[in-house]
Amino acid sequence: MKLITTIEPSKRLNFVPSTLHPSSQTKSATMPSEVSDIKQFIEICRRKDASSARIKRNRKTSQTKFKVRCHRFLYTLVLKDSDKADKLKQSLPPALKIEDVSKGGKKKTI
C-alpha cells in the first residue's frame, strides 16, 4: 500500500535551484578587482555600466588610487607617479561622475 500525500499549493515552498547548492554561489562577485594596466583601466571607464569614479590621493606615499564602480565589480588602479595620475584624470570620460576623495572625509565632485 502506497501512501500518497498532496500538499496544498499555498503551503508549497518554491526553491530556486541556484540558491540550494553552495558551489553555485560565487564570492568573487562582491570582491573588488585590481587592474594593473592603464589602457585596460581606461577601456573599463568607457564601458556603459561604469557609473562613477573616485580618486584617492595619499600624500605620505604619493600614491593615487582610481576606483571605478561598474555593474558587477569595483575596479581599482594604483599609480605611484603623480604625473601619470594627472594625465589619467584628464583622460577619464566626461560623462563619468568623478569624486575626489581626501583623507578629511570631504568629497569634491568634479
Steps between C-alpha positions, in 0.01 A plus 500: 500500500642836397415808691491805278460838658435821320597840621277794443644753255503773765722291730755395237844647518648633182873442487729651245763238409789749497444589865506141618846400388783690675747459213272694266538813710808697401673715755710673238200706389519711816878539503679795338728436206842663458618609157870548430486638145403863438358435151281220632377730779403771249307242297313398816415866567352534151261210544126566526469347847767725656298731724749695712869543577686595816853637519680456830842656552735401780743785566740297718573230244416717195265226389182563302214251483238513227184303574226447242161358596355274234193282511667193647849598618686792652818539295808657660818636344790608722758746362814619677589766244306824550560617140338186361215541749433855377501386136265212580265735684478719189439202273200367694171526309305821568173309544645311797418643843840566665552561872827616653522339844738650753598356837292757690181341374408784267394401150535729203291419199677597181 
